[in-house]
Amino acid sequence: MKIIDAHAHVIERIAGFGRRGELRPVGGGRARWANGEEIQLIPAELGEDSFTGETLVGLLEKNGVEKAVLLQGSFYGFQNEYTHEVVNAFPGRFAMAGTLDPFCRERNALLDRLLEAMSVRIIKFEVSSGGGLMGYHEQLSLDGEVFAPLFERISSVGATLVIDIGSPGMESFQPEAIRIVAERHPHMKIVVCHLLAPGPGDERMLRVSLELLKRDNVWFDLAAIPWNVAPETYPYPTGQEYVRIARSIQGAGKLIWGSDVPCPLTRESYPRLITFITEAHIFMDSELEYVFRKNALVAYPALGA
């Protein structure tokens, strides 16, 4: 079975920013927030303070993964320039998602550069209160005036919008707003990250939100499900049940596998980020090809054939 990793990252150097201030590397794949908290961000054997394109290519080749979508967010630090370099260094291997902070005064010019000068056709906003924009900005409505002109521009060029709205209970968790955006822009492809990032006990909200977002132009990636159901361990039965629920509501054609590397590799191996799904017998064999490859090609035309 051919596989596309539809949610991966490259990091030239850890340079995150969030609710705990700036995030800077301290060696061995670890990083320290401005409040003094430290986290293991990258497995030490994969990078001291970076997760390079070369390292990711090696990981993909080792695991038989043919392509990947390179997403970005404030957790690792915006990496537009480096991601663009990686895409150009490995033709046909990656599709780049660009990003920006919508509160920048020159946000329109920044978006134009991504779409025009850099020919990016995937734009991601990590708005999560936990690791994204709403961790260091006041709460905003995702269907409101801050994002509206940006979404209009993204839609106008046929680019895919990717959005991480965090987990149930966060201020950023606004599935109703995503539905409104999807209705305003019915031809814009929208991918919601992490299957709405449900944690333990979030089954009811997951069901409600998946029903709400049954739209022709909305997909969900399955990245970091094992991370979000911690402290559960492999094979992550709660995570498997969440995928099973998503299949029953959205259908296999709306689910896209992704790994969210590198951070999940500090807890789990890359192969088991795949097998926790394949070994659960959630999907028929014919559906697995869609979840692990074909759906990504539909949601992300920038991947090519």
LUMDRENFI-692538 format. One record per residue: residue in three letters; x, y, z of N, C-alpha, C in turn. Coordinates in steps of 0.001 Angstrom, whole numbers, plus 500000, padded with zeros to 6 digits. Atoms other than C-alpha are relative to their C-alpha. Layout:
alaXYZXYZXYZ;...
This chain:
met500837498802500000500000500000500000500877501254500000;lys499284498739500032501366503403499005499436500940501071;ile500395499144498879501307505974501804500473501427499769;ile499651498582499924501270509771501985499831500445501446;asp500100499409498664502010511466505294499489501426499827;ala500640498712500277499600514406505156500122501000501143;his499804499038498909500758516074508371501389499758500603;ala498623500103499512504502516409508900500602501400500081;his499339498701499809506910519198509828501488499878499729;val498546499858499995510454520298509111500328501244500821;ile499612498918499094512333522585511481501450500357499743;glu498618499550500200515389524580510522500681500186501347;arg499564499857498613515799525534514184498762500314500828;ile501158499773499135513264525401517013499903501479500338;ala500197498571499756511806528897517308498532500268500285;gly501429499913499735508335528464518762499594501210500808;phe500567498934499176506058530984520396498569499607500334;gly501341500395499599502875530411522381499601500596501323;arg500559499470498747500985530885525629501050500067501111;arg498922499977499003504189530241527595501197500809499534;gly498922499172500519506225532747525602500790499305498920;glu499191500574501069509090531875523301500510498616500405;leu499477501352499805510351528309522872501340499910499299;arg498661500018500565514092527895522355500703498686500318;pro499332501282499789516311524818521971501044500066501102;val498975500092498959518519523674524833500888498780499787;gly499146501131500339520113520659523111499325498659500192;gly500521501347499857519380516990522703498556499852499584;gly501389500033500427516078517717521006499032500603500996;arg500841499373498983514787519492524110499890501510499754;ala500204498552500145513406523036524264499404500544501284;arg500473499358498771512590525511527028499106501182499659;trp500900498856500126509598527839527184500511501150500858;ala499562498819499259510033531367528526499647499917501478;asn500361500135498586508312530326531779500863498965500720;gly499076500946499391511050527765532383499669498538499762;glu500369501390500262509164524607531399500815499450498829;glu499261500661501070511124522152529277499210498826499451;ile500659501121500658509835519594526774500982499311499060;gln499270500729501025511326516882524603499226500161498710;leu500718499642501215510373518156521164500366499099498827;ile499480500830501080512506515993518882500783498853500642;pro499130501058499486513997512555519570501468500382499822;ala498617499526500025517639513216520384500770499467498800;glu499264500582501114518833510871517650499614500595498650;leu500456499406501261516919512864515015500323501485499886;gly499632498596500114518143516343515846500241500663501339;glu499693499228498795519749518577518451499006501136500191;asp500884498839499919517706521658517660499233500200498692;ser500649499906501301516314520925514187499480498629499587;phe500496501231500621514390518348512168499998500296498514;thr499725499517501349515723518753508681499225499229498936;gly500602500673501133514320517891505299500685498680499709;glu499254501233500241517072515312504885499616498926501014;thr500395500956498969516133513684508188498607499453499729;leu501355500451500286512467513564507231499973499066498793;val499955500880501168513235512077503808500494498614500399;gly499495501285499541515259509348505509498948499217500760;leu501060500647499231512378508606507870498906499467499085;leu501035500433500934509866508437505026500465498796499194;glu499490501107500808512069506189502907500110498725500818;lys499873501165499122512728503855505834498661499322500226;asn501328500529499692508986503440506335499093499881498778;gly500755500217501221507878503251502707498937501045499722;val500952498909500216506112506625502632500491500828498820;glu499536499393501248506214508253499203500025501518500008;lys500092498543500017505204511871499886499522500492501365;ala500497499408498759504338514282502690499561501432499752;val500425498606499953502529517548503291500715500638501186;leu499236499318498962504719519960505261499179501154500563;leu500816498988499332502537521906507677500860500802500974;gln499267499112499103503564524694510032499082500548501078;gly500743499324498948502532526440513198500956500643500972;ser499171499256499062503774528557516064500674499100501031;phe499400500909499021504602525511518226501481499771499699;tyr498593500166500397507801524835516274500629501325499574;gly499541498749500582508037528376514953499736499998498511;phe500281499916501432507046529579511495501275499687499213;gln498845500495500752509335527944508922499764500155498497;asn500345499833501413508132529355505584501208499901499075;glu498841499976500884511530530031504065500675498631499933;tyr499331501296499994513072526762505161499149498922499334;thr500882500985500630510036524703504138500049500132498484;his499907499766501441510198526297500689501310499443499446;glu498713500547500434513879525364500431499956498473499936;val500085501463499955513116521752501408499187499472498826;val500840500430501122510338521440498831500787500062498695;asn499216499850501229512670522722496106501166499026499938;ala498859500918499970515493520428497240499595498560499692;phe500488501369500220513320517301496922498759500045499116;pro501155499860500900511085517759493847499125498748499991;gly500953501096500052507944515642493881499790499276501307;arg500093500701498716508430514537497482499026500680500962;phe500759499255499009506657517319499395499051501012499360;ala500831498827500279503821519829499229500097500909501212;met499795499035498922504316522985501269498715500698500391;ala501015499105499463501802524682503501500698501220500577;gly499483498771499426502577528306504259499149500431501176;thr500773499497498869501460530180507346500387501443500299;leu499736498642499550501288533636508884499125500296501201;asp500818499532498884499948535442511925499011501023499442;pro500983499087500589496657537115510863499933501356500680;phe499985498704499330497317539927513339501146500886499506;cys498951499163500578500371541135511401499374501110499162;arg500550498879500761499714544571509919500141499781498500;glu499778500256501422501088543380506575499554498589499610;arg500448501374500243499166540087506630499600499756498549;asn500414500196501390497723540628503152501208499854499077;ala498783500094500801501175541189501670500729498681500271;leu499359501270499662502528538169503527499299498845499291;leu500749501060500671499751535976502154500237500052498493;asp499747499869501442500262537360498641501359499432499628;arg498673500543500313503943536472498786499980498475500001;leu500096501453499961503147532916499806499306499462498757;leu500811500504501105500522532496497100500595500314498638;glu499515499566501307502235534388494303501492499713499820;ala498561500149500193506017534587494719500482498583500295;met499559501334499598506319531172496400499100498893499452;ser500923500953500641503411529494494532499454498960500961;val500555500913498994502083527920497745498497499843499761;arg501422500260500193498684526272497413499375499257501175;ile500556500473498732498158525160501006500353501052501050;ile499763499035498927497745527650503849499432499430501292;lys500433500535498710497576526535507476499974501086501068;phe500066499156498810496440528424510562499855499092501218;glu500056500725498739497216526877513938499431500956501054;val500653499019499133494690528735516075499763499473501412;ser500240500643498713494615526342519043500404500871501187;ser499668499315498750494507527914522492501173499324500696;gly498912500729499356496974525235523550501347500289499380;gly498702499841500634499728525558520959500023500966498849;gly500090499130501156498599528208518497499679501441500315;leu500209498557499957497431531755517885499216500484501213;met500809499534498868494814531935520634500675499754501337;gly499206500080498781497500531058523149500705501307500304;tyr499312498727499765499077534491522669499280501188499367;his500879498906500420496234536564521158498672499844500727;glu501340500091499424492801537378522500499144499069499139;gln500904500879500732489982535052521517499433500734498789;leu500604499421501189488679535645517999499088498968499373;ser500924500879500701485899534217515886500616499588498678;leu499372500486501219487183532025513086499223500379498752;asp500806499535501133484320533195510868499834501512500017;gly500122498562499841484875536842511824500881500801499063;glu499383499057500928486505539874510275501515499859499886;val498545500157500084490127539005511078500377499027498891;phe499658501036500971490180535853508962499281500157498661;ala500851499985501196487481536707506406500745500370498717;pro499325499653501262489657538518503814501097499008499624;leu498968500997500282492395535901504155499374498752499395;phe500681501178500544489984533041503573499486500279498589;glu500478499619501331488529534909500597501143499903498985;arg498842500035500892492001535249499076500445498556499753;ile499608501406500135492879531597499735499043499283499061;ser501021500628500847489619530500498137500143500436498548;ser499991499442501354490107532753495111501055499359499102;val498941500606500805493292530955494015499915498477500002;gly500163501451499977492010527436494673500933499283500944;ala499113500622499023494333526801497601499192499268501064;thr500613500754498904493555524375500426500255500724501308;leu499880499427498666492894525797503898500119498871501014;val499823500958498907494219523772506839499880500766501302;ile500222499270498760493136524707510329500003499053501187;asp499927500732498730493943523433513804499248500838501022;ile500818499222499062491201524559516187500126499507501436;gly499790500480498648492520522726519229498992498946500410;ser500811501079499430490575520413521517498690500519500583;pro501245499606499339487020520451522913500289500641501359;gly499801499257498756486801522919525794500877501223499852;met499172498822500235489295525398524346499178501097499330;glu500669498879500659488191528880523242500133499911498491;ser499753500121501438489650528078519837499143498922499343;phe500775501116500544487403525024519418498654500529499511;gln501169499347500590484834526512517035499538499259498741;pro500464500722501191483418523820514733498849500706499287;glu501099499260500634480330525988514146500539501046499038;ala499393498983500870482556528716512714500610499371498759;ile499428500683501163484344526235510460498900499627499018;arg501117500321500892480980525130509100499580501244499214;ile500384498763500676480120528762508306501010500337498906;val498960499734500997483458529238506523499858499042498814;ala500166500983501074482881526032504544498797500328499127;glu501191499619500764479430527264503507500242501265499185;arg499679498775500743480771530685502483500872499711498787;his499029500321501057483469529077500344499847498528499628;pro500277501420500272481960525831499028501010499331499078;his499011500585500902484747525373496477501397499959500612;met498705500036499317487576525833498985500111498712500812;lys499755501219499234488986522574500316500521500379501385;ile499634499712498613489299522629504121500377498695500689;val499573501158499219491273520147506215500119500427501463;val499954499734498563490720520144509995500971499007500634;cys498928500832499464493721518844511906499569499156501191;his500046500838498800493929516037514460498620499413500310;leu501351500510499782490335514821513965499316500764501141;leu500568499120498979489338517793516172500633499777501376;ala499165500154498794491928516696518794499232499577501249;pro500716500427498794489621514803521174500928499298500981;gly499283500705498961491090513694524468499080499000500676;pro500860500931499271489773511109526922498728500695500486;gly501272499431499554486090511744527625499334500950499032;asp500537499028500962485453513822524491499136499359498910;glu500737500695501054483377511274522571498748500757499572;arg501247499319500370480099513204522720500277501227499145;met499693498797500763481644516454521507500561499654498630;leu499484500433501292483485514595518761498848499643499071;arg501141500395500831480239513078517499499211501220499519;val500771498797500347478405516405517588500728500819498945;ser499219499165500912481214518240515802500155499356498628;leu499894500685501289481669515600513109498697500071499219;glu501296499858500665477952515706512359499836501413499453;leu500118498601500398478080519503512206500816500305498750;leu499072499695501081480964519437509736499895499025498829;lys500208500858501168479507517013507214499760500895498783;arg500032499120501160480335519153504202500851499377498901;asp499256500570501122481542518183500739501438500476499956;asn498666499414500124484579520449501075500824499937501280;val499273500113498726485745519418504579500538498585500179;trp499339501266499665488245516648505460500621500129501383;phe499366500038498672489940515612508703501269499175499930;asp498829500856499911493491514482509254500029499304501361;leu499984500881498825494229511775511822501305500111500775;ala498700499826499363497555513150513035499868500190501507;ala499831499796498555498539512979516721498850499465500843;ile501047500610499172495514510968517846500604499261501192;pro499401500649498826497787508774520031500475501000501052;trp499518498971499067499298511920521567498834500561500827;asn501117499328499328495891513392522414499216499114500953;val500698500888499060494580510299524210500935499505501106;ala499087500342498914497598510058526527499291500223501344;pro498865500927499883498350508547529011499746498597499442;glu500248501294500620496803505689527038501206499599499144;thr498863500494500763499400503499525338499527499107498855;tyr500292500804501186499600501407522180499192498761500383;pro500411499439501296497330500410520502498987501143500094;tyr500839498818499851495408503427521868498522499694499695;pro501388500400500291491920501883522099499016501169499937;thr500887498833500092490251505250522761500221500715498676;gly499707499391501293492013506724519750499422499189498857;gln500587500861501024490962503743517653498484500180499937;glu501447499808499983487371504232518779499619501340499389;tyr500284498696500603487511507894517790500085499924498474;val499905500177501455488667506901514300498795499220499494;arg501172500796500384485876504324514169498740500878499946;ile501134499067499978483330507014515114500050500914498776;ala499856499106501155484716509323512423499626499292498706;arg500371500756501196484372506622509799498485499846499904;ser501444500225500024480752505992510808499224501267499657;ile500702498730500233479818509688510591500424500644498688;gln499473499291501168482069511118507871500264499093498811;gly499626500921501070482948508014505888501497499980499794;ala498564500161500204486389506732504951500566501021499027;gly499534499052501001486585509242502090500332501372500532;lys499720498685499433486936512192504476501107499980501048;leu498965500145498986489769510897506665501358499823499334;ile498676499956500616493440511491505892501054499708501064;trp498976500334499004496342509871507712501151500994499965;gly498788499200499853499229511950509010500667499637501308;ser499239500417498814501929511460511622500207501110501026;asp499656498844499171502589514977513010501444499953500502;val498584500028499581506301514169513236500603501405499879;pro499226500926499183508647514962514842499509499754501424;cys500266500099498565507108515504518317499412498649500431;pro500534501299499553505013512276518484501044498895500074;leu498961501023499964508212510307517887500729499961501335;thr499423500047498661509290511199521423499238499028500892;arg500797500957499227506558508822522634499735498702499253;glu500408501158500784505915506399519778500834499905498731;ser499252500192501234507633504895516744499142500370498798;tyr500732499640501222506721505979513233499133498845499498;pro500852501083500492505515502502512154498721499814500815;arg501196500232499174503119502276515107499002501154499911;leu500967498941500305501582505632514185499134499608498808;ile500764500567501120500424503703511112499198498793500455;thr500637501285499697499640500289512577498918500087501063;phe501097499904499033497458501529515425498666500148499283;ile501215499922500820494960502213512636499806498732499182;thr500167501144500899495635499359510234499672498720500741;glu500232501230499253495610496681512943498675499996500761;ala501269499904499264492312497896514437498811499509499189;his501071500489500883490267496646511444498805500958499981;ile501036498967500090488353499921511320499512500130498567;phe500285499791501422488520500131507535500126498701499227;met499792501086500947488060497630504776501318500248499260;asp498731499854500706491224496971502775499904501034498887;ser500174499039501092489840498991499873499925501431500516;glu500085498653499419489238501958502217501347500499500481;leu498692499582499486492761501972503635500787500771498953;glu499299499293501075494108503078500258499556501459499912;tyr500495498622499997491909506173500502500524500755501221;val499568499333498771492792506986504120501488500312499969;phe498546499835499965496525506552503579500580500653498747;arg499428499371501182496844508066500111499001500810499181;lys500852499366501003493944508874497793499281501236500532;asn500679498832499454492106511273500114500926501205500070;ala499028498913499952495271513330500535500160500643498630;leu499860499467501362495584513686496768498809500861499598;val501193499207500300492011515014496590500015501307500794;ala500018498811499143492277517430499523501169500934499721;tyr498793499222500253495770518563498534500456499812498546;pro499553500105501405496040518953494739501465500378499824;ala498602499597500103499457520521495379500955498812500082;leu499162501189499937500788516997496009500319499444498620;gly499825500576501320500434516193492320499424498600499949;ala500562501351500178499574512747491007500740498989500864;
